[in-house]
Amino acid sequence: MKVLFPNLLPQLSREQYDGLKADIEKRGVKVPIEIDADTGQILDGATRLKICNELGMTQKDIPTIERRFSSENEKKEHALRLNMLRRHMDVVAWGIAFKKLLEVKGVELGQGSSASKRWHESATVADLSKSVGVPLRSARRRVEWAEALESKPELLEKVQR
């Protein structure tokens, strides 16, 4: 099965991958793999599916949910929100994901509390940060760190460790 957005989020670290694999081996898949009903591509759960295949699990052992969306942006937003709320991301990875969510929603990250542009009269940076459970100030700071470290891969690696 093909992944719809293979580079939308960072890969799990080796430790995270091994931990997830051990958990799936012990308890099975607890969070269903989400599939785009129109294309059959994976929206969420590619790593879980890969692990299931490595463990030799059959299709009946792997829970799936089909979802339908009206646009590619809605699909991306769904995948980003799921992972930002559930996945254990470091501050920089979260900042990068939040920046992508802002782009998908058409919201610009402004300077200061009143400079955020409106999207459909309701979705501001503050609204989006609140919807993923992070205060606006923290969201802005994480995006700033992500932007500062994106061009410094060796420093980014140290921060992530």
Summary of the structure (lengths in Angstrom):
residues: 161
radius of gyration: 17.1
end to end distance: 31.8
largest distance: 53.3
contacts: 430
relative contact order: 0.12
helix: 53%
strand: 7%
